[in-house]
């Protein structure tokens, strides 16, 4: 079910990558930036709608996959925390598509690796130890990893834009 919920955010990666590369190849970097903003807007809008909706219907959604009452209760706890990842994943997937279009796919690798090693794995482990009676914090730990990815992506995006402006100044002199 998790993968179904990230279908829209992950499709933004492919969209931004293809359309961004086409515009960057044509020298239209401002249009590539606009594509990134539009993709993030779509992904965030979708993520917010789904995240809010799931807060109200988590049990019936999990119940589609099992009749075990305890699994439904625990699954609903987890998904109520995890679902916020749809918002953040949509943003960092959009940035990943942009970085690939820009020819800097290593940035996607870096932010994902840092998020997994520094937040997701330790966060899930720690929440399982500190909150053994609920899976909600474990779901939030996963979303927090994506939030870190978003922060890293914003920093790299700013760095790329500063480099781009510096190059323009040097070539215009």
C-alpha positions in Angstrom: 0.0 0.0 0.0 2.9 2.4 0.7 4.1 2.2 -2.8 0.6 3.0 -4.2 0.5 6.1 -2.1 3.8 7.4 -3.5 2.8 6.8 -7.1 1.9 10.5 -7.7 5.0 11.8 -5.9 7.4 9.4 -7.6 5.9 10.2 -11.0 7.0 13.8 -10.4 10.6 12.6 -10.5 10.2 11.3 -14.0 8.2 14.3 -15.2 10.6 16.9 -13.9 13.6 14.9 -15.1 12.3 14.6 -18.7 10.7 18.0 -19.1 13.5 19.7 -17.1 16.2 18.1 -19.3 14.5 19.1 -22.4 14.3 22.8 -21.3 17.8 22.8 -19.9 19.1 21.4 -23.2 17.4 24.3 -24.9 19.0 26.7 -22.5 15.7 27.6 -20.9 16.7 27.1 -17.2 13.9 29.4 -16.0 11.3 27.1 -17.5 13.0 24.1 -15.9 12.8 25.9 -12.6 9.1 26.6 -13.3 8.5 22.9 -14.0 10.1 22.0 -10.7 7.8 24.5 -8.8 4.7 23.1 -10.6 5.6 19.5 -9.9 6.2 20.3 -6.2 2.9 22.1 -6.1 1.1 19.2 -7.5 2.9 16.7 -5.2 2.3 18.8 -2.1 -1.4 19.3 -3.0 -1.8 15.6 -3.5 0.1 14.8 -0.3 -1.8 17.1 1.9 -5.2 15.9 0.6 -4.2 12.2 1.1 -2.6 12.8 4.5 -5.6 14.6 5.9 -8.0 12.0 4.4 -6.1 9.1 5.8 -6.3 10.6 9.3 -10.1 9.9 9.1 -10.2 6.6 7.2 -7.0 4.8 8.3 -8.7 1.7 9.8 -11.0 1.0 6.8 -8.0 1.4 4.4 -5.8 -1.0 6.3 -8.9 -3.3 6.7 -8.9 -3.7 2.9 -5.8 -5.9 3.3 -6.6 -7.9 6.4 -9.3 -8.9 8.8 -7.0 -9.3 11.8 -8.2 -6.6 14.2 -4.8 -6.1 15.9 -3.1 -5.6 12.5 -5.8 -3.1 11.5 -5.3 -1.1 14.7 -1.4 -1.1 14.5 -1.5 -0.5 10.7 -3.8 2.5 11.2 -1.4 3.9 13.8 1.6 3.5 11.5 -0.1 4.9 8.4 -1.4 7.9 10.2 2.3 8.9 10.9 3.7 7.6 7.6 1.2 9.2 5.3 2.8 12.7 5.9 5.8 11.3 3.9 3.6 11.7 0.8 4.1 15.5 1.1 7.8 15.5 1.7 8.6 12.6 -0.8 6.8 14.6 -3.5 9.1 17.5 -2.9 12.3 15.6 -2.8 11.3 13.4 -5.7 10.7 16.5 -7.7 14.1 17.9 -6.7 15.7 14.5 -7.6 14.2 14.8 -11.1 15.5 18.3 -11.4 19.0 17.3 -10.3 19.0 14.4 -12.8 18.0 16.8 -15.6 20.8 19.2 -14.4 23.3 16.3 -14.8 23.8 16.1 -11.0 22.2 12.8 -10.1 24.7 12.2 -7.3 22.8 14.8 -5.3 19.8 12.5 -5.2 22.0 9.7 -4.0 23.6 11.9 -1.3 20.3 13.2 0.2 18.7 9.8 0.2 21.7 8.1 1.8 21.9 10.8 4.5 18.2 10.6 5.2 18.2 6.8 5.5 21.4 6.5 7.6 20.9 9.5 9.8 17.1 9.6 10.3 15.0 6.8 8.9 16.9 3.8 10.3 17.9 5.3 13.7 14.5 7.0 14.0 12.5 3.8 13.4 14.7 1.9 15.8 14.5 4.6 18.6 10.8 5.0 18.2 10.3 1.3 18.5 12.2 1.4 21.8 10.7 4.6 23.3 7.1 4.0 22.1 6.6 0.2 22.2 2.8 0.5 22.4 2.1 2.5 19.2 3.4 2.5 15.7 2.5 6.1 15.0 5.9 7.6 16.0 7.6 5.0 13.7 5.5 6.3 10.8 6.6 9.8 11.7 10.2 8.8 11.8 10.0 7.7 8.1 8.4 11.0 7.2 11.1 12.9 9.1 13.7 11.2 6.9 12.0 12.7 3.8 11.8 16.1 5.5 15.6 15.9 6.0 15.9 15.1 2.2 13.8 18.2 1.4 16.1 20.4 3.5 19.2 19.0 1.8 17.6 19.4 -1.6 16.8 23.0 -0.9 20.4 23.6 0.1 21.8 22.0 -3.0 19.3 23.8 -5.2 20.4 27.1 -3.7 24.0 26.1 -4.3 23.4 25.2 -7.9 21.6 28.5 -8.5 24.5 30.5 -6.9 27.0 28.7 -9.2 24.8 29.4 -12.2 24.7 33.1 -11.4 28.4 33.2 -10.8 29.1 31.6 -14.2 26.8 34.1 -15.9 28.7 37.0 -14.3 32.1 35.5 -15.4 30.9 34.9 -19.0 29.3 38.4 -19.3 32.5 40.2 -18.2 
